[in-house]
Amino acid sequence: MANRFNVKNVLSGIQNHAIAAAAILVILMLLLPIPGVFLDLLMIGNIALAVIVLLVVLYTPKSSSFTSFPRVLLFATLYGLSLNVSSTRLILTEAAKTGYHGFSGNMLKAFSSIVTGDATGKDTKGLVIGMVIFIILIIIQVIVITKGASRVSEVAARFSLDSMNQKFFAVDSELQHGYITDEEARAKQQAIQHDIDFYSAMDGASKFISGSVKAGVFITVVDLLAGIITGTAIGHLGFSEAAGLYSRLTIGDGLLGQLPSLLLSFATGLIITGTSAEENFGEQIQKQFSKSGYVYVISGVTLALMSFIPGFPWYLLIPVGALLLFMGWRMVRKEKSSFAQKLRDAESAKKRTQTGENPSDMGVLVSLDELSLEVGSALIPLVDSQKGAELLERVKRIRREIAIDLGIVVPAIRIQDNMQLNPEEYSFKIRGIEAGRGRVKVGYYMCMNVGPVPVVDEIKGEPTKDPTFGIPAIWVSEEQREEAEQAGYAVVDAPTIVATHLTEILSTHAYEILSRESVSKIIEEVGRTNKVVVDEIRTTYGYTYGEIEKVLQGLLKERVSIRNIVTILETLANYGMYKPHDTNMLVRRVREALGHQICLQYVGDDKKLCAVTLSQTASEKLAQNTMYPELGEEPTIALSPADQREWISNISSVLAKMEDKNYYPIIICSGAIRHALHCLIDKEIPKVAVLSFEEVMAAGVDIKLEIVGTIDG
């Protein structure tokens, strides 16, 4: 077993370092002489590498999937050039001594004899023909294939970069409309960036192939001239003998260098001109060339007619034409049979639908979107990716901000037009139920008088109200915008209005957005790093996802962030032995554990918490009349309508004095009645923070409490 393990490690090490070793070998080939037999082996490897790369390209469905292709091109180019240098060294040092038949470079001689048709090395006519063929191959390589591949690479890279922003915007649009998830959006964006990197790299790599071809031509000329000089001056050969010998070897060397380059250039052109389809080249050809059998029928008839032209080889045209006719006839029959079957299936489906027998039309549950933003026809430009889609990017930022502020992941918001809305209206829905509606004018600005604007500077405009906070405002045109800003108005555009309203709705209704499924994902995520606390609340104390969900919703109802989920779960574990689990008691204990975090929401840089409190009489009266239903339902305060109105009036008057001093409305009371007091005033006086003394004490000395008023009962 030890020997097997060691062998396995050795093989793995060879695989990991084979490329590095090959790169060092290529560099050494540029410097050291190589024996003829070893050079033949390396030349065979060069041809094999080019063929393998070409076949991999043919069987690669998507062009950019062959990520290593640009670097493979660079490596193959350097490998081919090093072989050119080595073969040149071998020709100049050995050919004059050994002659054509004694030369050790068998691959050079073999390629030379194939083109010249002369294995003896003495046929002058074959040498001329071989030289002409060699020159034609060079012209094809340089002018057609290499130049075309380089041009295609350049164009592909430019268009890929030009369309980058549009592609990213399209992905963002799909994400904001809810067509794809965050993970799918990230995957698509990575694929787009992947394509851009690939085509940019190919633009540069193709230049190496072009340079390699030109260098190969130059090396071939040097081989021929230097060989003739070496043969006549050093090898004491006659000029004609030296020219014949080195011409043949040069042709073989040139072909051995240009053939792999030709294959690599062809592979470059194929991979750049490929598509993004998930089918390889062979599958695409088979699919696209078999769409219509009439193509082959017409082609076969054309070839058959050509056989009647005098001098044309009818004995070849007729068989080929007959073969095409037969193929076309078979394909046409298959197409007709397939079309007839589709008609029968369609008729059968129609009958089942008319008779109510189609089971697929029964029992279908149409699910609601978690979150949706519906816009009127005049607001479509705000969400149209082709017209800027200003709102889409803002919605993306809103989701990120809510996740940071409240600790919940907001699901994708499906944005769609609704012709039933007024053209300038929008409606935000949570699971199909409208949570907010507003009206904005595209191209206009909403001006709100949030400060002391002099009467003489008031601007005329269309009266309206801010949909988020209900502040009176006016609509002004683009031309009046600067004037309004100078007058002291707060000026906001349509996308900002919708985004602000959306942020407020999401913050207010965060507890409705939180679902049991999202709670399970939160617990799963926490379990990766805090397995003990998760095991304790789920296994030891048997908290269900529903019970945890109710606690988190109780926090979110009062805009308490649940990002500190570990502290929340640890607190639940601390009180898990008390059963049945009382949601009100658990929320109270969790809030106390998060007291520092909660208090920091309402203090400034001076860490001063200004609040009003209840008088002793008021606290006792609330405590005596508070009722806590079972099963964690919200508490109620049993007051008569008259007493309740008096309570709300007293609270409103005290809080109004706080607002006059620019204090945030905060009430502090005993933890035993905190929740009940919040439920009492929430519907009448929203956006009032109700804290308990225990929560403030949990904040420690960092928070300086200042009582600025008292509420009497």
C-alpha positions in Angstrom: 0.0 0.0 0.0 2.9 2.4 0.8 4.5 1.7 -2.6 1.3 2.4 -4.4 0.8 5.5 -2.4 4.3 6.7 -3.3 3.8 5.9 -6.9 0.6 7.8 -6.9 2.3 10.8 -5.3 5.0 10.7 -7.9 2.6 10.6 -10.8 0.6 13.5 -9.3 3.8 15.5 -8.9 4.7 14.9 -12.5 1.3 16.1 -13.6 1.5 19.2 -11.5 4.9 20.2 -12.7 4.9 18.9 -16.3 4.1 22.3 -17.8 6.9 24.0 -15.9 9.3 21.3 -17.1 8.1 21.6 -20.7 8.7 25.4 -20.5 12.3 24.9 -19.3 12.8 22.4 -22.1 11.6 24.8 -24.7 14.0 27.5 -23.4 16.9 24.9 -23.5 16.1 24.0 -27.1 16.9 27.6 -28.0 20.4 27.3 -26.6 21.6 23.7 -26.9 22.1 21.5 -30.0 19.6 18.6 -30.3 20.4 15.2 -31.9 18.4 14.4 -35.1 16.4 11.5 -33.5 15.3 13.6 -30.6 14.5 16.5 -32.9 12.3 14.2 -34.9 10.4 13.2 -31.8 9.9 16.9 -30.7 8.7 17.7 -34.2 6.2 14.9 -34.1 5.1 16.2 -30.7 4.6 19.7 -32.2 2.3 18.3 -35.0 0.4 16.2 -32.4 0.0 19.3 -30.1 -1.5 21.3 -33.0 -3.9 18.5 -34.0 -5.0 18.0 -30.5 -5.7 21.7 -30.0 -7.7 21.9 -33.2 -9.8 18.9 -32.2 -10.4 20.3 -28.7 -11.7 23.5 -30.3 -14.0 21.5 -32.6 -15.5 19.7 -29.6 -15.7 22.7 -27.3 -19.4 24.0 -27.3 -18.8 27.5 -26.1 -15.7 29.4 -27.3 -14.8 31.0 -23.9 -15.0 27.6 -22.2 -11.5 26.8 -23.6 -10.0 29.2 -21.0 -6.4 28.0 -21.4 -6.4 28.5 -25.2 -4.6 31.9 -25.3 -1.8 30.5 -23.1 -1.7 27.3 -25.1 -1.2 29.5 -28.2 1.7 31.3 -26.6 3.4 28.1 -25.5 2.9 26.4 -28.8 4.3 29.4 -30.6 7.5 29.4 -28.5 7.7 25.7 -28.9 7.5 25.9 -32.7 10.1 28.7 -32.9 12.5 26.8 -30.7 12.1 23.8 -33.1 12.9 26.2 -36.0 16.1 27.3 -34.2 17.1 23.7 -33.4 16.4 22.4 -37.0 18.4 25.4 -38.4 21.3 24.6 -36.2 21.2 20.9 -37.3 20.9 21.7 -41.0 23.9 24.2 -40.9 26.1 21.9 -38.8 25.4 18.5 -40.3 24.0 18.6 -43.9 27.3 19.6 -45.6 29.1 16.7 -43.9 26.5 13.9 -44.3 24.7 14.9 -47.5 21.0 14.4 -48.1 20.8 10.6 -47.5 23.1 10.7 -44.4 21.3 13.6 -42.7 19.8 12.6 -39.4 16.7 14.8 -39.5 14.3 12.2 -40.9 11.2 14.3 -40.4 12.8 17.1 -42.5 13.6 14.7 -45.3 10.2 13.1 -45.2 8.3 16.3 -45.5 10.6 17.5 -48.3 10.1 14.3 -50.3 6.3 14.5 -49.9 6.2 18.0 -51.4 8.9 17.5 -54.1 7.9 13.9 -54.9 11.6 13.0 -54.8 13.1 10.6 -52.2 16.5 10.5 -53.9 17.3 14.2 -53.5 18.4 14.6 -57.1 15.2 15.5 -59.0 15.5 19.2 -60.0 12.0 19.3 -61.4 10.5 18.0 -58.2 12.5 20.6 -56.3 11.0 23.4 -58.3 7.5 22.1 -57.8 8.1 21.6 -54.1 9.3 25.2 -53.8 6.2 26.6 -55.6 3.9 24.6 -53.4 5.8 25.7 -50.3 5.5 29.4 -51.4 1.7 28.9 -52.0 1.3 27.4 -48.6 3.1 30.4 -47.1 0.9 32.8 -49.0 -2.3 31.0 -47.8 -1.0 31.0 -44.2 0.0 34.7 -44.1 -2.6 36.4 -46.2 -5.7 34.3 -45.6 -5.8 32.3 -42.4 -3.5 34.1 -40.0 -4.6 37.6 -41.1 -8.2 36.6 -40.9 -7.9 35.0 -37.5 -6.1 38.1 -36.1 -8.8 40.4 -37.5 -11.6 38.3 -36.1 -9.9 38.2 -32.7 -9.5 42.0 -32.7 -13.2 42.6 -33.7 -14.5 40.1 -31.2 -12.5 41.7 -28.3 -13.7 45.2 -29.3 -17.4 44.2 -29.5 -17.1 42.2 -26.3 -15.8 45.3 -24.5 -18.3 47.6 -26.1 -21.3 45.4 -25.1 -20.0 44.8 -21.5 -22.0 47.5 -19.8 -25.2 46.6 -21.7 -24.9 43.0 -20.7 -24.3 43.9 -17.0 -27.3 46.2 -17.1 -29.4 43.4 -18.6 -28.5 41.1 -15.8 -29.3 43.7 -13.2 -32.7 44.3 -14.9 -33.5 40.5 -14.8 -32.5 40.5 -11.1 -34.6 43.5 -10.2 -37.6 42.1 -12.1 -37.2 38.8 -10.1 -36.5 36.7 -13.2 -33.3 35.4 -11.6 -31.9 35.0 -8.1 -28.8 36.7 -6.7 -26.8 33.5 -7.2 -27.8 33.3 -10.9 -27.1 37.0 -11.3 -23.6 36.6 -9.9 -23.0 33.5 -12.2 -24.2 35.5 -15.2 -22.0 38.5 -14.4 -19.0 36.1 -13.8 -19.7 34.5 -17.2 -19.8 37.9 -18.9 -16.5 39.0 -17.3 -15.1 35.6 -18.2 -16.0 36.1 -21.9 -14.5 39.6 -21.8 -11.2 38.3 -20.3 -11.1 35.5 -22.9 -11.6 37.6 -26.0 -9.3 40.3 -24.7 -6.6 37.7 -24.2 -7.3 36.1 -27.6 -6.8 39.5 -29.3 -3.2 39.6 -28.0 -2.5 35.9 -28.4 -3.5 35.9 -32.1 -0.7 38.4 -32.7 1.8 35.9 -31.5 0.6 33.4 -34.2 0.9 36.1 -36.8 4.4 37.0 -35.7 5.3 33.3 -35.6 4.3 32.8 -39.2 6.4 35.9 -40.3 9.3 34.7 -38.3 9.0 31.2 -39.9 9.2 32.7 -43.3 12.3 34.8 -42.3 13.9 31.7 -40.8 13.3 29.7 -44.0 15.1 32.3 -46.1 18.0 32.5 -43.6 18.2 28.6 -43.7 18.4 28.6 -47.5 21.0 31.5 -47.9 23.1 30.5 -44.9 23.0 26.8 -46.0 24.3 27.6 -49.5 27.0 29.8 -48.0 28.0 27.1 -45.5 27.9 24.3 -48.1 30.1 26.1 -50.6 32.5 27.9 -48.2 32.9 25.3 -45.4 31.6 22.0 -46.9 33.4 22.5 -50.2 30.2 21.7 -52.2 29.4 23.1 -55.6 26.9 25.9 -55.8 24.2 23.8 -57.6 24.8 20.9 -55.2 24.6 23.1 -52.2 21.5 24.9 -53.5 19.7 21.5 -54.2 20.7 20.0 -50.8 19.7 23.0 -48.6 16.6 23.9 -50.7 15.2 20.4 -50.0 16.0 20.5 -46.3 14.7 24.1 -46.1 11.4 23.1 -47.7 11.0 20.3 -45.2 12.0 22.5 -42.3 9.6 25.3 -43.5 6.7 22.8 -43.9 7.3 21.3 -40.4 7.2 24.8 -38.9 4.2 26.1 -41.0 1.9 23.1 -40.7 1.4 23.3 -36.9 1.1 27.1 -37.2 -1.5 26.7 -39.9 -3.5 24.3 -37.7 -3.2 26.7 -34.7 -4.3 29.7 -36.8 -7.2 27.6 -38.1 -8.1 26.7 -34.5 -7.9 30.3 -33.5 -10.3 31.3 -36.3 -12.7 28.6 -35.3 -12.8 29.4 -31.6 -13.2 33.1 -32.2 -16.0 32.7 -34.7 -17.8 30.3 -32.4 -21.0 31.1 -30.6 -22.2 30.9 -27.0 -24.4 27.9 -27.8 -24.0 24.8 -25.6 -23.4 22.6 -28.7 -20.1 21.8 -30.3 -19.3 22.6 -33.9 -20.2 19.1 -35.2 -23.6 19.2 -33.5 -24.3 22.7 -34.9 -23.4 21.6 -38.4 -25.6 18.5 -38.1 -28.6 20.5 -36.8 -28.3 23.5 -39.1 -27.6 21.5 -42.3 -30.6 19.2 -41.8 -33.4 21.8 -41.5 -34.7 21.3 -45.0 -34.3 18.3 -47.4 -35.2 20.5 -50.3 -31.7 22.0 -50.2 -30.2 18.6 -51.1 -32.9 17.8 -53.7 -32.2 21.1 -55.6 -28.5 20.5 -55.3 -28.8 16.9 -56.7 -30.9 18.1 -59.6 -28.4 20.9 -60.3 -25.5 18.4 -60.5 -27.5 16.0 -62.7 -28.2 18.9 -65.1 -24.5 19.8 -65.2 -23.7 16.3 -66.4 -25.2 17.2 -69.8 -22.7 19.9 -70.4 -20.1 18.7 -72.9 -16.7 17.9 -71.3 -18.0 17.7 -67.7 -17.4 14.3 -66.0 -20.9 12.9 -66.1 -19.8 9.7 -64.6 -19.0 11.6 -61.3 -21.8 14.2 -61.4 -24.6 11.7 -61.8 -23.7 9.5 -58.8 -23.1 12.5 -56.5 -26.3 14.1 -57.7 -28.2 10.9 -57.1 -26.8 10.6 -53.6 -27.9 14.1 -52.8 -31.4 13.5 -54.3 -31.7 10.4 -52.1 -30.6 12.2 -48.9 -33.0 15.1 -49.7 -35.9 12.7 -50.4 -35.4 10.9 -47.0 -35.2 14.2 -45.1 -38.4 15.6 -46.8 -40.3 12.4 -45.9 -39.1 12.7 -42.3 -40.1 16.4 -42.2 -43.6 15.6 -43.5 -44.1 12.8 -41.0 -42.9 15.0 -38.1 -45.3 17.8 -39.2 -48.2 15.4 -39.5 -47.5 14.1 -36.0 -47.4 17.6 -34.6 -50.8 18.4 -36.2 -52.3 15.2 -34.7 -50.9 16.1 -31.2 -52.2 19.6 -31.5 -55.7 18.4 -32.5 -55.7 15.9 -29.7 -54.7 18.5 -27.2 -57.4 20.8 -28.5 -60.1 18.1 -28.0 -58.9 17.4 -24.5 -59.0 21.1 -23.6 -62.5 21.5 -25.0 -63.8 18.4 -23.1 -62.0 19.4 -19.9 -59.8 16.3 -20.0 -56.5 18.0 -19.8 -55.1 17.3 -16.3 -52.4 19.9 -16.7 -55.0 22.6 -16.7 -56.4 21.5 -13.4 -55.1 22.1 -9.9 -52.5 24.7 -10.9 -51.5 27.0 -8.0 -50.6 30.5 -9.2 -48.0 31.7 -6.7 -47.7 35.3 -5.6 -44.5 37.3 -5.9 -42.9 37.9 -2.5 -42.3 41.6 -3.4 -43.4 43.4 -6.5 -43.3 47.0 -7.7 -45.9 47.9 -10.3 -45.6 51.1 -12.3 -47.9 53.0 -14.6 -47.2 53.5 -18.3 -45.5 56.9 -17.8 -43.0 55.4 -15.3 -41.8 52.6 -17.5 -38.6 54.7 -18.5 -37.5 54.5 -14.9 -37.2 50.7 -15.1 -36.4 50.2 -18.8 -32.8 49.1 -19.2 -32.6 50.6 -22.7 -33.5 54.1 -21.3 -31.1 54.2 -18.3 -33.2 52.3 -15.8 -32.3 54.7 -13.0 -34.6 53.0 -10.5 -33.1 49.5 -11.0 -29.7 50.4 -9.5 -31.4 52.2 -6.6 -33.5 49.2 -5.8 -30.4 47.1 -5.7 -28.8 49.5 -3.3 -31.9 49.6 -1.1 -31.9 45.8 -0.7 -28.3 45.9 0.3 -28.9 48.8 2.8 -31.9 47.0 4.4 -29.7 43.9 4.8 -27.1 46.0 6.6 -29.5 48.0 8.7 -32.0 45.3 9.8 -30.1 42.1 9.1 -32.7 40.5 6.7 -32.1 39.6 3.1 -34.9 41.2 1.0 -36.1 38.9 -1.7 -35.8 40.0 -5.3 -38.4 42.7 -6.2 -40.3 41.9 -9.3 -40.8 45.2 -11.3 -43.6 45.2 -13.9 -46.0 47.6 -15.6 -49.6 47.7 -14.7 -52.0 49.3 -17.1 -54.7 49.5 -14.4 -52.7 52.1 -12.5 -52.8 55.8 -13.5 -49.8 56.5 -15.8 -47.9 58.3 -13.1 -48.7 56.0 -10.2 -46.7 53.1 -8.7 -47.8 50.5 -6.2 -45.6 48.3 -4.0 -47.0 44.9 -2.9 -46.0 42.3 -0.4 -47.3 38.9 -1.4 -49.9 40.5 -3.6 -51.2 42.9 -1.0 -50.6 46.6 -1.5 -48.3 48.1 1.1 -47.8 51.6 -0.4 -48.8 53.7 -3.4 -47.5 57.0 -4.7 -47.4 59.3 -7.7 -44.4 60.8 -9.4 -43.8 62.8 -12.6 -40.9 61.7 -14.8 -38.8 64.7 -15.9 -40.1 66.8 -13.0 -38.8 67.5 -9.5 -40.6 67.5 -6.2 -39.8 70.5 -4.0 -40.5 70.4 -0.3 -40.4 73.3 2.1 -38.5 71.7 4.9 -37.0 74.9 6.1 -37.9 78.6 6.5 -38.3 79.6 2.9 -39.2 83.4 2.6 -42.6 84.1 1.2 -41.1 86.3 -1.6 -39.1 83.3 -2.8 -41.9 80.8 -2.9 -42.1 79.0 -6.3 -45.3 78.3 -8.2 -45.9 74.7 -9.2 -48.3 71.8 -9.1 -49.3 71.0 -5.5 -48.7 67.5 -4.3 -47.6 65.5 -1.2 -44.5 63.5 -0.6 -45.7 59.8 -0.7 -43.3 58.7 2.0 -44.0 61.2 4.8 -47.0 63.1 3.6 -45.2 66.5 3.5 -46.8 69.1 1.3 -44.7 69.7 -1.9 -44.9 71.0 -5.4 -43.8 69.7 -8.8 -41.5 71.9 -10.8 -39.8 71.5 -14.2 -36.2 71.1 -15.0 -35.9 74.9 -15.8 -37.1 75.7 -12.2 -34.9 73.3 -10.4 -32.0 75.6 -9.8 -34.3 78.4 -8.7 -36.0 76.1 -6.2 -32.6 75.0 -4.7 -31.5 78.6 -4.3 -34.8 79.4 -2.6 -34.1 76.7 0.0 -36.4 73.9 -1.1 -35.4 70.3 -0.8 -35.4 69.2 -4.4 -35.6 65.5 -5.3 -36.2 63.6 -8.6 -38.7 60.9 -9.4 -36.3 57.9 -8.9 -35.2 59.2 -5.5 -38.9 59.7 -4.4 -39.8 56.1 -5.3 -36.6 54.7 -3.8 -37.1 56.6 -0.5 -40.7 55.4 -0.3 -39.7 51.9 -1.0 -37.0 52.0 1.7 -39.6 53.2 4.2 -42.1 50.5 3.2 -39.4 47.8 3.5 -38.3 49.0 6.9 -41.8 49.3 8.2 -42.9 45.9 6.9 -39.7 44.0 7.4 -41.4 41.6 9.8 -43.9 40.6 7.1 -41.1 40.0 4.6 -39.3 37.6 7.0 -40.5 34.1 6.3 -40.0 30.7 7.9 -37.9 29.6 5.0 -35.6 32.6 5.5 -35.4 31.8 9.2 -34.2 28.3 8.4 -31.5 29.7 6.1 -30.4 32.1 8.9 -30.1 29.2 11.4 -28.3 27.1 8.8 -25.8 29.9 8.2 -25.2 30.5 11.9 -24.7 26.8 12.4 -21.6 26.8 10.2 -19.7 29.0 12.7 -21.7 28.6 15.9 -22.9 25.0 15.9 -23.2 24.8 19.7 -25.8 27.5 20.1 -27.8 26.1 17.1 -27.8 22.6 18.6 -28.9 24.0 21.9 -31.9 25.9 20.7 -33.0 23.4 18.1 -32.2 20.1 19.8 -31.9 20.7 23.6 -34.7 23.2 24.0 -36.7 22.3 20.9 -37.4 25.7 19.4 -39.3 25.5 16.2 -38.6 27.7 13.2 -42.0 29.3 13.9 -41.2 30.2 17.4 -37.8 31.8 16.3 -39.7 33.5 13.5 -42.1 35.1 15.9 -39.3 36.5 18.1 -37.4 37.9 15.1 -40.7 39.5 13.8 -41.3 41.0 17.2 -37.9 42.7 17.0 -38.4 43.8 13.4 -41.8 45.3 14.1 -40.1 48.0 16.1 -37.2 48.3 13.7 -34.7 46.4 15.8 -31.9 44.9 13.7 -31.5 41.2 13.9 -27.9 41.2 12.5 -26.6 40.3 15.9 -28.3 36.9 15.5 -25.8 35.0 17.7 -26.7 37.1 20.7 -30.4 36.6 19.9 -30.1 32.9 19.7 -28.0 32.7 22.9 -30.6 34.7 24.8 -33.3 32.3 23.5 -31.2 29.4 24.7 -30.8 31.0 28.2 -34.6 31.0 28.6 -35.3 27.9 26.6 -36.0 25.8 29.8 -39.2 27.8 30.4 -42.0 26.0 28.5 -44.2 26.6 26.7 -42.1 29.3 25.0 -43.7 32.7 25.6 -43.0 35.0 22.6 -43.6 38.2 24.6 -41.3 37.2 27.4 -38.6 36.0 24.9 -38.8 39.3 22.9 -38.5 41.3 26.1 -35.3 39.3 27.2 -33.8 39.6 23.7 -34.4 43.3 23.7 -32.7 43.6 27.0 -29.7 41.7 25.7 -29.6 44.0 22.7 -30.1 47.1 24.9 -26.8 48.8 23.9 -27.6 48.3 20.2 -31.2 49.6 20.5 -30.2 52.7 22.5 -27.4 53.6 20.0 -30.1 54.0 17.3 -31.5 57.1 19.1 -28.4 58.9 20.3 -26.0 61.4 18.7 -22.3 61.9 18.9 -22.7 63.0 22.6 -24.3 59.6 23.4 -27.1 61.4 25.2 -30.6 59.7 25.2 -33.3 62.3 25.7 -36.7 60.7 26.6 -39.9 61.1 28.6 -41.1 58.7 31.2 -44.4 57.7 32.9 -45.4 59.0 36.2 -45.7 56.5 39.0 -49.5 56.7 38.8 -49.6 56.2 35.1 -47.3 53.2 35.3 -49.4 51.5 38.0 -52.6 52.2 36.1 -51.2 50.6 32.9 -49.8 47.6 34.8 -53.2 46.9 36.5 -55.1 47.1 33.2 -52.7 45.2 31.0 -53.8 41.7 29.8 -51.4 39.2 28.2 -53.2 36.6 26.2 -51.8 33.1 25.9 -49.7 31.7 23.1 -47.6 34.9 22.8 -50.3 37.2 21.3 -49.9 40.9 21.6 -51.0 42.4 25.0 -54.0 44.7 25.4 -54.8 47.5 27.8 -58.3 47.4 29.1 -59.2 51.1 29.2 -62.5 52.7 28.4 -62.6 54.7 25.1 -62.7 57.9 27.1 -59.6 56.9 29.2 -57.8 55.7 26.1 -58.4 59.0 24.3 -57.2 60.9 27.4 -54.0 58.8 27.4 -53.3 59.4 23.7 -53.9 63.2 24.3 -51.5 63.3 27.2 -48.8 61.4 25.3 -49.3 63.6 22.2 -48.9 66.8 24.1 -45.7 65.7 25.9 -44.2 64.4 22.7 -45.1 67.6 20.8 -42.9 69.5 23.3 -40.0 67.1 22.5 -40.4 67.7 18.8 -40.2 71.4 19.4 -36.8 70.9 20.9 -35.8 68.6 18.0 -35.7 65.5 20.2 -36.7 62.1 18.7 -39.9 60.9 20.4 -38.8 58.3 23.0 -40.8 57.0 25.9 -39.1 55.0 28.7 -41.1 52.8 31.1 -40.9 49.5 33.0 -40.1 46.4 31.0 -43.3 44.8 32.3 -45.5 47.3 30.4 -43.2 48.4 27.6 -44.8 46.2 25.0 -48.4 47.0 26.1 -47.6 50.7 25.9 -46.2 50.4 22.4 -49.3 48.5 21.2 -51.5 51.2 22.7 -49.9 54.2 21.0 -48.5 52.6 17.8 -51.7 53.0 15.7 -52.4 56.5 17.0 -48.9 57.9 17.2 -46.6 55.9 14.9 -42.8 56.1 14.9 -42.5 56.6 18.6 -39.8 54.6 20.2 -40.8 52.8 23.5 -37.8 51.6 25.5 -37.6 49.9 28.9 -35.4 51.0 31.8 -33.8 47.5 31.6 -32.7 48.1 28.0 -31.1 51.4 28.9 -29.3 49.9 31.9 -28.0 47.2 29.6 -26.4 49.9 27.5 -24.1 50.7 30.5 -22.3 54.0 31.0 -21.9 54.6 27.3 -25.4 56.0 27.2 -26.3 59.1 29.2 -30.1 59.2 29.9 -31.8 62.5 30.3 -35.5 62.7 31.2 -37.1 65.7 29.6 -40.7 65.2 30.5 -43.3 63.0 32.3 -46.6 61.5 31.1 -49.4 61.5 33.7 -52.1 58.9 33.6 
